[in-house]
């Protein structure tokens, strides 16, 4: 799965789950500060990513995630295991 495919899945998830305008979702967008994602939302996002990609992110994988690109890189890292 390419980074672009992961980004598309992530953008669609943020748009559908949290009603975020896709124009606000850039690689350097901060999930917590810019999009107001909280810890419960992050769990929903992790679950959605698993269903869409087949890759399960652990809570530890998400601890250092701050930006959209961080999420993409976390999925890439898990996919290479």
N, C-alpha and C positions, 0 to 999 in steps of 0.2 A: 504494500500500500504506500503510495507516495505522500509526501508532505502536503501537496495540493489537495489530494483526496481527503486526507485527515482534516485539513482546514475547512473544506466544504462541509463535512459531517459536523464539525464543531460549530461552524457558523449556523447551520440549519438547526442544531440542537439549541443554541443560545436564542435563536429567533423563535423557535416553536415552544420551548419550555418556559422561557422567561420574557417573551414578547419584546426582545431587544431588536432595535432597528439594525439591519445588517450593515448599514453605512457606518455604524459606530464600531464595528468589529474589524479591527486591523491587527496585524501581527504584534504590535507593541501596546495594544490596549490592555490595561490592567483589569483583570476580572473583578477584583474586589473594590478598587477605588472608582474606576470608570464605569463599570457595569453593575456595581452594587450586588455582586454575587456573595452570598454568605456561606457558611460551612454546610448547612443543610442543602442549599442549592448545589454546592460542589459535589455532594454525594449523588444527587440526582443526575448531575452532569457526567460523573464517572460511570454511573449505571447506564446512561444513554450511550456513551462511547463504547462500552462493552457490548451492548446489543447491536450497535451499528458496525463495529469493527471486528468483534470477536476477541479483542484484547482487553484483559482485565487489569485496570490500574488499581493498585493498592493505595490506601490512604497515605502511606509513606511516600509513594511516588508523587502524590499531589501536594505534599507539605511545602515543597520549595517552589511550587508553581505560582507565578504571579501574573504572567501575561498570556495572551492567546498563543503566542509562539512557544512558551514554556509547556503548554498543554500538548501542542503538536510534537514537541521534542520528547516529552514523556511517553507518548504513544509510540513514537518511532523506537525509542529505547526498549520498551516492552515487546514490540514486534520483532526485535532482533535477538531476543533471548531464545 
